Amino acid sequence: MEDTSQLRQAALAWLEQARHLPSIPQAVTDAALAARPEWDDLSNAVVMVAPISEHRDLYGKLTGDWLPRWPVVLGASGLADATRLIAQGAAVPVEEVADSFVAFCTASAPGVEDWLLLTGDLPESARVPLGQYTLQTFTTDELKRLGPMPALHGLQPGGLDLDLLSGAPFVHAPNPERTPDRRGTHWFETAGPRPEARHWRALLPLILWSEDLLHIDAVFRAERGRYFELNRNDVPTTIDTVASRHGTPVEFEARKTGSFYLAPADLPRMQAFCYAVTAKIDAVMAGATSGRTLPRKRARRLERAARHLLQAYQRTTSDNEVWEQEIDELHLGYVIALEALIASPNDKHDGISKKMQARTAALFPSALRELVTKAVREAYNARSLYVHGDLLKEREGSERQTELRALRLIVRQVVLRWLILTPHDTEDLAPRLDAAADCRSCEQAIDEPLRTFFEEVTTRDDIRS
């Protein structure tokens, strides 16, 4: 094990000299600090303990030589922030800062990860595998350790209060194709799909688990132990009140959680459900690289349906607060998702609406089929009127909101049931649904696999209904 005492002593000496620097922040910028004579001592200590052969990310070429880069060694490590705080008289735990600096310089460069901050209220220390992704909640201390200088949290004015995020659900996954890019969050990127569409394979099992709405609040990149740039403005908050010891109401800022809730007792069942659904998704998407036409089309149809469903979810703040001008567009998105899965590559255009109704209804228990048929028929008729520029029947806003919610819940169930039933080889699901719609004795081919799946992975009524 390499001796890091020299680098630690150099860091402590650097922090000691900070007590004699000007207290004005503009006078102790990263560039100004790198121009001080003490920088050479610190830089030489980095070279001794963290050579370029093992820590290429710390170095840059200057006048023909490879030298430690001050934007990384001072800026990215957080050492410059600690220096400024000491110059301003803040009580900085220098021993802990020195240890963090040594760990930053000597650790291997971490991989870049995609992180999504979601709405929702999940149990403490929840962890749900989602294929290459993981849904996880963190304590405040765990979140602090994701950055380079845990000891500085709470000392920097205007910084993110990590207590707001204690217990918040994050979806994260390694992204080997991305290089470190430290320009903040990337909510609206100029290239590529929106985040809810890009990360649909992680989000789809979650919205299939519960009918409660789930949203992405922020999307950012992280390098564990080095970079965790979630900004304060990216966390939607609200003001809550709590009674003090004397009964007086006290206001405090809290993260908006939305309606998605998971009780601790439900966590094992959610883990089992998400594992099973993720396996179904992976099996279908494996067809994208198949040499056969039907598996490739089936993978594209699933991705298309998921993207439209998730984009509609992201634009639905709550079931009673959909923007009036967007109701028809969200309605169209749900119908596209429905048709992407239920239509067959062999279908002719004539009679497609009735086939959609019958096949969709065949996915549900007999007692619900008439209701589902009516809902799909009305949704399909409204879709046709909308895309052809005709006027829709005037209805109260609350009635349209209710219909939109009902359609969302049906489509959500259709996606889940399609995943459970769809073959992964060259067989098409549509003929089985057609047979079940026309023949009661054929219903068992649909009902039995659904019943087996729900009994094996969960007993939640809102999933089985």
N, C-alpha and C positions, 0 to 999 in steps of 0.2 A: 504493500500500500504506500502510495506516494506521501512524502512529508509536506504537509500544507502549512506548517507553522510559519514559514517565512512569508507566505502570502497573507496569512492572517495578521501577522505583525505589521506588515505594510499597510493593510487596510485600517488597522487601529491607529497607526501613525497618521494616515490620511485623514481620518475622522477627527483626530486630536487637533490638527492644524485648522480644521474648519471653524473652531471656536474663535479664531482670530480673523475670519473673513468678514466682509461687509454684510450687514443684515438685510440689505436691499436685494431682493431676488434677482433683479435685472443685472446685478453686478456679479452674480455667481451662476451664470448659465453654464451648460455643459461645455460649450466651446471655451469659455473663459477659464473653467477649471482645468481643461486639458492643456491650457497654455502656461499653467503654473509649474514651477520647477519640481514640486512634489510629484507631479504626474510621472516623471521619468522613473522615480523609485517604484511607484506602484506598477507601472508598465513592465519594468524589468522583473518584478516579482511574478507577474502573470506569465511572462515568458519562461521563467524557471520552472514553474509548477504546472502550467498548462501549455505545453509546446504546440506549435502550429500543426505538427504531424498528427496530433490527437484532438485538437480543438480548432479546426479550420474556421469555424464560424466566428471566433473572437478576433480574427485578424483581417487586415486589409493592406494593400500595397501602397506605400508612400515613398516617393523619391527612389523607387527601385527596390526598396526593402519591404519585407512583410513584417508589420508591426501591429500590436494590439490596437484595435479601433476604439477610440473614445466614445463614439455613439453607442457602442455595445457595452464596453467595460464600465463606462460611467452611466450612460443613459438607460440602456435596456436592463442592466442589473439592478437599478434603483439606488446605486451608490451616490449618484449626483443628487437625488432627492433627499437622501439622508444628510448629505453635506449641507444643502441649503437649509434644512430644518434645524440642524445644529447651529448654523450661523445666525439663525433667527431666534435662538434661545430655547428651542423646543427640547423637551426631555426625551432624547432618543436613546434606546437601549443599544449602545455601541457594540457590546459583546455579541449580541444576537445579530446585529446588522453585519458584523465582520464574518460571522459563521455563515450567514446567508450568501454573502459575497463570495466566499471560498467555494461554497456548494455550486453557485452559479458558474464560476469559472472552470471548475474541475469536472462537472457533470457532462455527460454526452449530450449533444444537441437533441432535444426532443422532437418528435414528429409533429407536424401541423395537424390539428383536429378541427372539424366543423362542430360548432356548438349551437344549439337552439334552446332559447329560454321559452318555456311554454307556460300557458295559464294552467291552473289546476292546484289542488290541495291534496298532496300525497303523504303517506306516513314517513316518519323520520327514517333516514338510511334506506329508503326504498331503492331497489335495483332490479330492473326488468330488462333482460337481454332481448334485443330486437334485430337478430341477424348480426350484421357488422356494427350496428348501433347499440347504444345502451341508454335506457331511460333511468335517471338517477337523481336522488335528492342529496343535498350536502348540508352539513352544519356550517356555521360561520367560520370556524377554525379550518375546516377542510377547504373552504373557498379561499381563505387567505393563503393557504399553502400552494394554491395553483399559480400565484404570482411569485415574483422573484424576492420580494422583501415583505414577508408577513408582518414584521414588527412595525412597519410604517403605516399600516392600515389604521385609520382613525386620526392620524396626525396631520395628514395633508388636507388643507381646506378645499372644499368643493369636490372631494372624492366620493366615490360610491360607498354608501353605507351597506356593507355586506350583510348586516342583520336583516335587511329587507329581503334578502335572498335565501335566508336560512329555511330549508325545507322546500325551496322552489324546485320544480321539476325541470331538469335539463336533459335534452337528448344530445349525445355526443358520439362521434365516431372518428377514427383516424382517416386522414385523406392524403395518401402518399403522393397524389398528383399535384398537390398544392405546395408552393414554396412559401416561406415566411413572408407575410405582407402586413406590416404594422401601421396601417392607416386607419384603424378604427373598424367599426362594424360595416357590414356589407349587405344592407337590407335590400336596396334596389341596385343590382348590378346591371351594367349595360349589356353584358353578354350572358346567354344561358337563361334557363327558366327561373321563375320565381322560387323562393326557398320551399314553399309548401309543395310545389311540383317536383323540385329537385330531390327532396328528401321524403317522397311519398312512401317509400318502402318502410320507413321507420314510423311514420304517422298513421298509416292505414290501420295496423292492428289496434292502435289506441282508440281510434274513433269507432272501430267495430266492437270494442269491448263495452263501451258505454254510450248511451244516447246523449249524454251531456256534451255540450259544445267544447271543443278544444282549439286553441289558437296558438300561433307563434307570436311572441312579443318581441323577440330580437334574434338576430342571426349574427354570429361573429366567429372569429378564429382564435384558437388558443394553442399555446405551446407550454405544456405543464412545467411549472417551476420557472418560467421565463416570461410568459406573455399571456395576459388574461384581460383583454381590453373590452370589458362591458361597461358602457357609460351610464351615468345616472339617468339621463334622459331616455334611455332605452327600456327603463323599468316602469310600467304604468303603476301609479300608486293612488291611494285614496286616503281619506282621513277617517280613522276609527276612534271610538271613545271607549274608555274603560274607567270603572269606578276606582277612585283612590282609596287609601286606607280609611280616610275620613268620610267616604261616600261622595266626594266631589268628582264630577266627570273630568277626565283628563284626556285630551286629544293626542293622537300620535299618528305618524305616517306609516302606512302598511301597503304591501304589494297587493294589487288587484288579482284575485285568484280565479275569478270566473266561476262557472258552475261545475266544472269537472272535479269530482271528488272521489277519493278512494279511501275506504276505511281500512285500518290495519288488518282486520280479519279477512278482507278480500284480497290482500296482496298475493298470497300463494295461488289463488285461483286466477288472478290476472296474469301472473307469471306463466302458469300452465297454458292459459288461453293464448297469450301473445306468442309463446313458443310454437304452439300448434299452428296458428294462423301464419306466422312467419315462414314455417316450413311449407305451407300450402302456397304462399306467394313465391317462394324460391323455386318450388317445383314447376309452377307455371312459367316463371320468367326464365327458367333453364331452356325453354323452347325458343327463346330469342336467337339462340345460336344453332338451332336445329337445322338440319338439311331438308326438313319437311315443311310444307307450306302452312298447314293447319296449326302446329305448335308455335310457329313464328307469329302468325296472325293472332293467336290466342294471347300471347305475351304482350303484343302491341295493344290489344283491346283492353287487357287488364290495366296496363299503364295509363291508357287514355281515360278509362273510367275513373281510376284513382285520382288522377290529376284534376279532372273536372269536379269530382266530389270534394276534394280538399280545397280547391280554389273557392268553391261555394262556401265551405265551412269558414275559411279565413275571412270572408266578407260578411259573415253573419255574427254580429256582436252578440245578439241574443235572439231568441225566436220571436220576440215581440218588438224588436227594434231594428228590423231590416229596413234600410232606406227604401222608400216607396218606389223610386225610379229604378231600383235594382232588383225588385222582386221578380220581374219577368226574365231578367238575365240569369239570376240564380236558378229560377225554374228551368230555363233552357239547359243550364249546366247539369242539373240532376237528370233530365231526360236524356241528354247525350251519354251520361255515365250509364244509365239504364240500358239504352239501346246498344252501347258498345259491347255489353256482356250478353244480352239476351238474343240479339240478332245472330243469325247463322250466315256463314259465307255463302251458303247455297240458297238463301232466301231470294225470292223475286220481290220486286217493289210492291206489286199488288197484294193487298191484304196484310201488309206488315204490321199495321196498327193492331189488328185483331190477334195476330200471332204474339205480339209483345204482351198484350193483356193476358192471353191464355198461359203463355210460358211463365210470366212473372207470378201469376196466381198459383201455378203448379208448384212453386217453391214454398208455399205456405200451407198451414193446416187447413182442412176443409172449412172450418168455421170462419176463416178469415178470407177465403178466396173471393167471395162476392165483393167484399169491401175493397180488396186490393185491385180487383178488376175494374171497379168503378173509378178508383183513384188514378190508375194508369190511363184509362180511357180519357178522363178529363185532362190529365197532364199532357197527353199526346195531342189532344185537340187544341189545347192552349198553346202548345209549342208550335203547331202548324200555323195557327193564326198569327202568332208573333213573328215567325221568320218570314211570312209572306206579306207582312205589313198591314194585316187587317186589325180592326179594333177589337179588343177583348171586352167582354161584358163588364160593365161597371159594377164593382162590388165594394163594400166597406173595406178599409185597410186592414182591420182586425180579421176579417174573414179571409183575406188573401194571405195574411201572415199565418193563420191556422192551416190553410191548405198547403202552404210552402213547408211548414214544419212536418205535416203528415207525409208529404212527398219525400222529404229528407230522410225520415225514419224508414220509409219503405225501401228507398234506394240503398240505404245503409244495410238493411237486412238482406237485400238482393245480392249485394257484393259479398257478404259473409257466406250466404248459402251457395252462391255460385262457386266460391273458393272451395267449399267443402265438397261439392258434388262434381266439379268439372274434371274430366279425365285429363291426364297429362301426356297421353300418347296421341294417336291420330284420330281418336274418336271424338265426335262433336257432341256436346251436351244437348243441343237443341232437339234432336229427335227423341231423346228420353223425356224431355219436358213436354213435347207434343203428345207423346203416348200417355203420359200421366194425366194430361188435361182431358184426353178423350176416353180414357179407360180407368175405372176405379181400381181394377185389379193391378194396374201398373203403378199406382201411387206408392206402393211399398218400395219401389226402386228409388224413390225420392225421399220418402219419410224415414226409412230405416237408417240410411247413412247419416241423415241429419240428427236423428235421435241418438245414435251411437256417439257422434262427435260431441254433442252437448252433454251427454252423460259422462263422457270421459274427461272433459276439460273443465266443466263448470256446471253449477246448478242455479246460476242467476236467472231469474224469471224474465228480466228485460232483454236477455240475449236469446232465450228460447222462444219467446212469443212471436 
